[in-house]
Amino acid sequence: MKIYSENINRFLNHYLKELINILKVEVKLQTKRTRFLFNGYFYPVNLVLFEHASTIGYFDSRYYQIGLNKILFLKSQKEVIKNILRHEFAHYLCYLKFGDSIQTHGIEYRDLCKSLDWQKDVFAAKVDLEVENSKVDADLFNQKIIEKIKKLMSLADSSNQHESEQATVKANQLMLKYNLERIDDESNVAYVEEIFKVKKINAKLRCISEILHEFYVFPIFNYGKGEVTLEVTGLKENIEIAVYVANFLDTEFERLWRHTKKANPHLKGISKKNSFMRGISIGYKEKIKSFKSSSDQRGLIKIENNLNSLVKLAFKRFSKGSISISNECGESKKLGKIAGNNLTIHPAVKSNFKPLFLN
């Protein structure tokens, strides 16, 4: 999970300058602001901060991105961080030279490091991360809130209509209250998590992103080399709920379409399927909106404004995306709205914050 704040951005900007200086002095590359010249092309250098229990750094060839673990921001010596930057940039150079055809830390990688006079403290780059044995009370409390919200979502599937509606209302009220308290109590920190990865955006993914917005996260489409990812930005706990919801919706959309197509055999083709899924997102959002009172509006505006500020921290450019379906089928869309009005979020397969792949 990536993390952004004003302090983190200052930290990353400082070490971006350090890395550019390393490229000039040690690697002997021509640089221009945040780019370097290699084989006639200028390549970008991007730094991000992320949260992970064991990985200290990474290079992502899709976005020409180097990641540093949050622990380095909280507690680490400057030279340790610079060595990790050297280590990850060596992966960058190996990628430009050899592509993905070599072993991650194989002979080519080590030879490249040695040619730059980067010794074992760089190409080994093993740093012990302090593993906290106890969680702070706030983290335990936040986890309990998440579990309570998930439980209420499950209760919303009750055959008793009154009980189902009450559970949905309580889940939304709890999320609203929790988010307003966090906005008031916490500094401006944005978390970003990658949920789905596809070669090309489809209607299903756009419809899922529309629904995720109802769970107090900001869905964003991030375009990389030959693929698109759906990422969500927001408070850390909201992102965990969003991963939970997205994992469920991925399979539920397909199940609902199979059920509808079986009852209506004449509904065939991708445009009718897309129209149906569009209807689901509209119907579900209408249902959630009906459970929110007029007194909630001020709080919702406050949360939306905070989400917008978090997105600006994390992304300079982004695409939220809009749903456009050619040859929209009114009948399929109407059936989708009915399904959306009846949609409830069941417990989903645990994702462990790993990206999920849509076929």
N, C-alpha and C positions, 0 to 999 in steps of 0.2 A: 504494500500500500504506500503510495507516494504522499508526502506531506509538504504543505506550503504555509508560510507566514512571512510577515515583513522581516523578522529577525533571521529566519531561514534564508530568505532571498538575499539578505546582506551577506550571510555566510557563504552562500553559493557564488555570489558575484565576486567575493574576495578570492575564493579558490579557483574560480574560472580565470581570473587574472594570473594567479600562480601557475595554472596549467598552461596558459598561453605563453608565459615566460619560459616554462620548461620546453615547450615546442620550439621556441626561438633559440634558446641557449644550448640545450642538450640534444635535441633531435635535429637542429639546424634546418627547420622548416620555415618557409615564408608565411607570415601570418597577416591577417587583415581583420581587425576587431576580433570577432569570435569564430573566425574561420582560418583554415590552414590550406596551403597549396600542396597538392600531391598528384603527380603524374598529369599535370596540366589542368586539374580541377580543384576548385575551392570546396572544402568539406566543412560542415558546421561542427562546433563543439557545444554540447548541451549538458548541463549538470542538473541532477535532481536529487532530492533526499527521499529515502524510503524507510519503511519499518519492516524488519524481518528478524526472526529469532537467531539465524545462523549465518546468513549471507552478509558479508561486509561491504561488497561492492559488485558492480556488474557493468558490462557494456552491452547495449541493445542496438544491434545493427539495423533494426527497422526504422529507428528514429535518430540514429547516430547519437545515442544518448549514454552518458556515464552516470551511474547511480552510486550514491554514498549512503551508508547506513546512518540512521538517526543518532546512533550512539557516538558517532564521530563529531556531530554537532554539539552533543551534550558534554562529552568528555574525551578529548584526545589531543596528543601532541601534534604540533604543526607538521613536523617532518614525517610522522606516521601517515597523516592525511595525504601529503605530497607523494609518498611512496605508493599509496593506494591509487592515486591518480595516475602515476607512472605505469603501474601494473595494468590498469584498465585501458589506458591509452595504447599500451602495447598490444592488447587484444584488438583495438581499433585498427592499428596499423597492419596487424596480421590479417584482419578481415579484408582490408583494401588490397593487400598483396596476394593472398591465397584464397579468399572467399571462405566458404564453410567447409572446405575439403580437408582441413588439418585437425589434429587433436587440440583440444582447448589449451593445454599446457605442455604440448609436445615439443619436439626438438626444434621446429621452426620458431616457436614462441620463445624458447630459451635462447636460441642463437640471436634472435632479434634484440632481446634485452641485453645480452652480453655485448653486442655490437654497439650499443648505446652506453656501455659501461654501467648498466644497471645490474647489480649483483643479486644475490639470493634474497636480500631484504626487500627487493622489488618483485622478482618473478615468483617467489614463494608467497610473499604478501599475506602471511597468516597472522591474523590479529585476534587475540582472545577477546570475545565479547562477554561482558559481565551479564550473567543471567540472574535476574532478580528472583530471589526465593519467595518473596512475599509480594502480594499485590496491595496497592494503596486502597484505602476504603472507598474512594470515589470510583475506582475501576470495578470493584465488587458491586457497588450500588448500580452502576451503569449496566453491568451484565444482567443483574436481576430485572432491571427495567426492560431490557431486550427480551428476556425469556417471558416476562409478563405480557408483552405486546404480542409475541408469537402465540402464546396460549390463547389470548383473546381472538386472534385471527382464526385459530382452529375452532373455537367455540362458535364463531360466526357461521360455521357449516351446520349448525344444529337444525334439525327438522322442525323445531319449534320456531316459528317465524319471529315471535316476540323476543325470544332468547337470542336468536341470530342477530336481529337488529340492535339489541342492547349491547351485544359483544362488539359489533362493528363500531357503534357510537363510542363505547369505552376505549377501544383501541385507538381511535382517532383523537379523542380528548386527551388520552395519556401521552400520545406522541406530540400533540400541540403544546401541552403544558411542559413536557420535558424539554422540547426545543427552545421554548421561550426562556426557561430557566438557564439553559446552557449558554444562550446568547448573552444573557445578563452576567453570568458568572465567569465565562471563559474569554481568554484572549482570542484574537482572530487567527485561527489555525484551520487551514483547509486540508482535508484528506482526499486522496484520489485513488480509486480502485478500478482496475480493468475487469469487466464482467464477461463480455462476449467478444470474440474475434472472428471476423468473416472476410472473405475476399471481396464481397460486394454487399452493400446494404440492401436488405429486403424489407417488405412491408411488415412482416412479423417483428423484426427487430425495432422498427420505428414505433410500432404499436406498444411493444413492451416498454420502450423508453418513455412513452406518453404516460403510462400507468405508474412507472417508477417515480415520476415527478410528484405524485400524490403522497409519496413517502418521505418528503422533505429532503430529497437529494436533487442535484442538477445533472441530468443525463447529457453527455457530450459525445459526439462522434469524432474520433481522432484518426486522421488519415496518415497511414504509414506507407512503407514501400510494399506495394502489392496487396495491401490488406487494410481493413477498417476495424477499429475497436470501439465498442461502446463502453465508455467510462462514466463513473458517477463521482460527483464532488459533493462534499458536505461534512457534517459532523461524523466522527468515526463510528458511533453507534448506529446512526441512520444508514451508513453504508453497509453495515452488517445486515440490517433489516432488508435493504435493497437487494443484496446478493441472494438472500433467502427468498425474496419475492420473485426475482428474475429467474432463479433456478426452477421454481415452481411453474411460472408462466410459460417457460420454454416448452415444457411438455404438455401443459394444460391447454394451450392454444391448439396444438395438434389434436389432442383428444376431443376437444369440443367440435373441431371441424369434422373429424371422422364421424362423430355422432350425428351431426347436422346433415352431412352428406348422405349418410345411410337413410335418414328419414326423408331426405329430399334428393333422390337420385339424379334429378335433372340439373342440379347445381354442380357443374363440372368446369374445370379450368382454373388457371392461376388468378385471373381477375376476380372471380367469384370468391375464391379463398381469401384473397387480399381484402376484398370488400367486407367479408365476414369478420376478419381479424380487426379491421378498422372499426367495425361496429362494436366489437368487444371492448376496445379501449374507450369508445365514446360512452357506452352503457355503464361501464364500471366507474368512470369519472363522474357521470351523472349521479350514480348511486352514492358515491362518497360525498359529493357536493350537497346532496339532500340531507345528509346527516350533520352538516356543519351549520351552526346557528349564525345569525347576523352579528352576535357578540364576538364571534371568532375572527371576524374579518380583519380587525386591527392587528391581532396577533399573526394572522396569516401573511399580511403585508410585511410585517416586521421580519418574519422568517424568510420571505421571498427576497427582501432587500439584502438580508445577511447572506443568503445563498449567492446572490449576484456579486457581492463583494468577495466572497470566497473564490468564485470562478475567476474573477479578475486577478486574484493572487496567483492562481495556479496556471492560467492560460492567457497568453497574449492574443491568440486567435483561436477560435473554436467554432464548431457548427452544432447547434442543437438539432437541426434537421426538421423537416416538415413532411407530413404524409401526403403524397400525391398518387392517386390510383387511376390509371387510364381505364376507360370503359367500366366505371364503377357499377356494380350490380345493386340496385335498390333492395331487392328481396334478400340477398345475402347480408347486406349491411343491417337490415332490420332484424334478421334472425340473430346476427352478431350482437346487436344492442340488447336483445332479450337475454342472451347468454351472459353479456357483461353485467347486466342488472342482477343476475343470479350468481355471479362469480364470487367465490370466497377463496381465501388463501389458505391452503392446507399446509401441514408440515412438509418441507421439501428435503430432498437429499442433501446432506451436509456438504458444502462446497469447500470448506477450509480456505476460503479466499483465493482459490486457484482459478485462473481464467477458464471459462467453459467454451466449448466450440460448438457453434451451430452448423448443422449440415446445410 
